[in-house]
Amino acid sequence: MLYSSVGHGGASGYLAILSLTIYAEYDSGWLKQHAWALNLVVAAIAFYHYKKAGFFNVKLTFPFILASIPFAIIGGYMKVDGVFYDTLLSITLVWAAYKLLQVKEIYSTIEFQVPSLRYAAPIGGGIGLMSGIIGVGGGIFLSPILLLKKWADPKTAAATAALFIWVNSMAGLVGAGISGQLVIQMDILFPFVIAVLLGGYIGAKYGSENAHQALIRKLLIVVLIIASLKRISYLLI
């Protein structure tokens, strides 16, 4: 509900919550793939609502997506060492929290310009690779960039992020499948899917129809910080 309200699929949140449970003992491949699967559900719902509300900008979105696909597949193909994965995930969660905190209301009185391909392609490719390695859809990287660079308002950024996340999550799963690492356990995944379907619908509908999202952003920041501290504790023990 929280993530879909800002156009995100929730992978960093799922990884954060799972890090606080028994599922933290599973390897990085298992965690990534199940987070991507949930991303597919929630990002699709979020994109539908934001597009329906008229916030989707094709010219803004597709350069980022086209550049990200091959790199997300490569990242999903790679097998990452547990300690390296925990370190990257911890850094990512802290970075995401910092960027969400930094965004605030800087976008309230500015004009937005769509970036050229020479700017969008490297950013999309880089985010795609990181998304594939870590197991997120990339929205936690892309959304702050779109807002801080003044390339989109919050709701347009949400629509772009939602589609970007869906495509990257699928590409990551494809990469995992090509490398023979695909380990989706439907019996474990199914209850989570039901939960995110409901939460994703409520959050996306709220986010696409209501402008003020400061409280949601603060709650996300708290979750990300708690999870990053938990991951860091594993590295120190």
C-alpha positions in Angstrom: 0.0 0.0 0.0 2.8 2.4 0.9 5.0 1.8 -2.0 2.2 1.6 -4.7 1.0 5.0 -3.5 4.2 6.5 -4.9 4.3 4.3 -8.0 6.8 1.7 -6.6 6.5 -2.1 -6.6 7.9 -2.4 -3.1 10.9 -4.7 -3.6 13.1 -2.8 -1.2 10.3 -2.9 1.4 9.8 -6.6 0.9 13.5 -7.2 1.2 13.5 -5.0 4.3 10.6 -6.8 6.0 12.0 -10.3 5.0 15.3 -9.2 6.6 13.5 -9.0 9.9 12.0 -12.5 9.6 13.1 -16.2 9.3 13.3 -15.6 5.5 16.5 -13.6 6.0 18.2 -17.0 6.2 17.4 -17.7 2.6 20.1 -17.0 0.0 20.2 -13.8 -2.1 18.8 -15.5 -5.2 15.7 -16.6 -3.4 15.1 -13.2 -1.8 15.6 -11.3 -5.1 13.3 -13.5 -7.2 10.4 -13.4 -4.7 10.7 -9.7 -4.4 10.6 -9.3 -8.1 7.5 -11.5 -8.4 5.7 -9.3 -5.9 6.9 -6.2 -7.8 5.2 -7.5 -11.0 1.9 -7.5 -9.2 2.1 -4.2 -7.4 3.9 -2.2 -10.2 1.3 -3.3 -12.7 -1.5 -2.1 -10.4 0.3 1.2 -9.7 1.0 1.8 -13.4 -2.6 1.2 -14.3 -4.0 3.7 -11.9 -1.4 6.4 -12.7 -1.8 5.9 -16.4 -5.6 6.0 -16.1 -5.3 9.3 -14.2 -3.3 10.8 -17.1 0.2 10.9 -15.6 2.1 8.6 -18.0 4.6 10.3 -20.3 5.9 8.0 -23.0 8.8 10.2 -24.1 10.1 10.4 -20.6 9.7 6.7 -19.8 10.9 4.6 -22.7 14.5 5.8 -23.0 15.1 4.7 -19.4 13.3 1.4 -19.9 15.0 0.4 -23.2 18.4 1.0 -21.7 17.7 -0.8 -18.5 16.4 -4.1 -19.9 19.7 -5.8 -21.1 21.5 -4.7 -17.9 18.7 -5.9 -15.6 19.0 -9.3 -17.3 22.7 -9.3 -16.8 22.3 -8.4 -13.1 19.7 -11.1 -12.7 22.0 -13.6 -14.4 24.8 -12.9 -11.9 25.2 -15.0 -8.7 26.2 -12.7 -5.8 28.1 -13.7 -2.7 26.1 -13.4 0.5 28.3 -10.9 2.2 28.6 -8.8 -0.9 24.9 -8.9 -1.4 24.2 -7.9 2.2 26.6 -5.0 1.9 25.0 -3.8 -1.4 21.5 -4.1 0.0 22.3 -2.3 3.2 23.9 0.6 1.2 20.9 0.6 -1.2 18.4 0.8 1.6 20.2 3.7 3.4 20.6 5.5 0.0 16.9 5.1 -0.7 16.0 6.5 2.7 18.3 9.4 2.2 17.0 10.3 -1.2 13.4 10.0 -0.1 14.1 12.4 2.7 16.0 14.8 0.4 13.2 15.0 -2.2 10.7 16.8 0.2 8.7 19.5 -1.7 11.4 20.8 -4.1 9.1 20.2 -7.0 6.2 22.5 -6.1 7.0 25.6 -8.3 9.2 24.4 -11.1 9.0 23.6 -14.8 9.9 20.1 -15.9 11.9 19.1 -19.0 12.2 15.6 -20.5 15.9 14.5 -20.5 17.7 13.7 -23.8 18.6 10.1 -24.7 22.3 10.7 -23.8 21.3 11.4 -20.2 18.5 8.9 -19.9 20.2 5.8 -21.4 23.2 5.7 -19.0 21.0 6.2 -16.0 18.5 3.6 -17.1 21.3 1.1 -17.9 23.1 1.7 -14.6 19.9 1.4 -12.6 18.9 -1.8 -14.5 22.2 -3.4 -13.6 22.0 -2.5 -9.9 18.3 -3.6 -9.9 19.3 -7.0 -11.3 22.1 -7.5 -8.8 20.2 -6.4 -5.7 16.7 -7.6 -6.5 14.7 -4.4 -6.7 12.8 -2.9 -9.6 14.8 0.4 -9.6 12.1 2.8 -8.6 14.0 3.7 -5.4 16.8 5.0 -7.7 14.8 6.4 -10.6 12.1 8.4 -8.8 14.5 10.6 -6.7 16.5 11.2 -9.8 13.5 12.3 -11.8 12.4 14.7 -9.1 15.8 16.0 -8.2 16.8 16.6 -11.8 13.4 18.3 -12.4 12.5 15.9 -15.2 9.0 15.1 -13.8 6.5 16.0 -11.1 5.8 13.4 -8.4 2.8 11.7 -10.1 4.5 11.6 -13.6 7.5 10.2 -11.9 5.3 7.6 -10.2 3.9 6.4 -13.5 7.3 6.2 -15.1 8.7 4.4 -12.1 5.9 1.9 -12.0 6.4 0.7 -15.6 10.2 0.8 -15.2 10.0 -1.4 -12.1 7.7 -3.9 -13.9 10.0 -4.2 -16.8 13.2 -4.5 -14.7 11.6 -7.1 -12.4 10.6 -9.2 -15.4 14.1 -8.8 -16.9 15.7 -9.8 -13.6 13.6 -13.0 -13.5 14.5 -13.8 -17.1 18.2 -13.4 -16.2 17.8 -15.7 -13.3 16.0 -18.2 -15.5 18.7 -18.1 -18.1 21.3 -18.8 -15.5 19.4 -21.7 -14.0 18.9 -19.9 -10.7 15.1 -19.5 -10.8 13.7 -20.9 -7.5 10.2 -19.4 -7.1 8.2 -21.3 -4.4 4.6 -20.7 -5.2 3.3 -22.1 -1.9 5.3 -19.4 0.0 4.7 -16.7 -2.6 0.9 -17.0 -2.9 -0.2 -15.5 0.5 2.1 -12.6 -0.1 0.6 -12.1 -3.6 -2.9 -11.9 -2.1 -1.7 -9.3 0.5 0.1 -7.1 -2.1 -2.9 -7.2 -4.4 -5.1 -5.7 -1.8 -2.5 -3.2 -0.5 -1.3 -2.3 -4.0 -4.8 -1.5 -5.2 -5.6 0.7 -2.1 -2.2 2.5 -2.3 -2.2 3.1 -6.1 -5.7 4.4 -6.0 -4.9 6.7 -3.1 -1.7 7.9 -4.6 -3.0 8.7 -8.1 -6.0 10.6 -6.7 -4.4 12.5 -3.7 -1.4 14.9 -3.9 0.0 15.0 -0.4 2.3 12.0 0.3 4.7 13.4 3.0 3.5 10.9 5.7 3.9 7.9 3.4 7.4 9.0 2.5 8.4 9.3 6.2 7.0 5.8 6.9 9.0 4.4 4.1 12.1 6.0 5.3 11.6 4.4 8.8 11.2 1.0 7.3 14.3 1.3 5.1 16.5 2.5 7.9 15.4 -0.3 10.3 16.0 -2.9 7.6 19.4 -1.5 6.7 20.4 -1.6 10.4 19.3 -5.2 10.6 21.4 -6.1 7.5 24.4 -4.3 8.8 24.1 -6.2 12.1 24.4 -9.4 10.2 27.7 -8.2 8.7 29.1 -7.2 12.1 28.2 -10.4 13.9 
